[in-house]
Amino acid sequence: MNDILPAKKIRELSIIDRLRLIDEVWMSLSAHPEVIPLPDWHRGELDKRLAAPELDNQARNWDVARGEIIAKLKR
């Protein structure tokens, strides 16, 4: 993997470009969630939250949260 994009090169990117890179990697992973291993404790936590969504009152829409983060970084 280091041959594809060495860590040194990643650190040379601007914060915004590193965030864009993270977003690209995340989008590539989330395109096929079925192949991502899920530990048992994650499954338990997800089941608990799905059973009682009102307990998760801090959940936010990702698009809104992402926009706020990027706006703060641009200041």
N, C-alpha and C positions, 0 to 999 in steps of 0.2 A: 504494500500500500504506500509506503514512503516513496516508492519510485513514481507514483502517480502525482502526488503533491506533497513534497517534503514539509515537515513541521516548520522548518525555518521559513519557507515560502509563505506558509499560512500566517505566521506571525508578522510577516512584512505587509500583509493586507491591512487595509483600513478596517476600523470596527464595523462600519456598514458592510463592507465586502465580506468580512468574516461572518456577519449575521446572514447575509445572502447565501453564503456557502452552507451554513448550518441549515437554512431553510431548504436549499436544494437537496441536501442529504436527507433531511426529514421527509420531504415530499417523495423522494425516491423510495424510502423505507415504507412510508404509509400507503404507497400504491399497492402493496402486497402484504397487509398486516397478518395474513394467515401463516406466513413463513417466519414471523418473528416469535422466538420462544417466549412464553409467558410463565414466569415462576408461580408456584402455587399460592404464595402470599399475595401476589398481584391479583390473581383470580379471586381470592377471598375478599380483598378490598373492593374490587369492582362489583362483586356480587352484593356486598354490603351497601355500597353507594347506590346501586340500581334499585335495591329494595327500599331505600329511604332517601329519595333525591332531595327532599326538603331539608335534610341534615347538611347537605353540601351547598350552603348558601353563599359560598365564596366563589362558586364557579362563574367563569366569564367566557364570553364568546371569544374564540381565538383571534379572529380577524380584528376585532376591536382592540384587544390587548396587544396584539402584534403592532398595530398602527400606533398605539400610544407609546410603545417601547421605541419604535423607530423615530417617532417625532421627538422624543426626549433625547435620543442619541444625536439628532441633527442639530440640536441647540448649541 
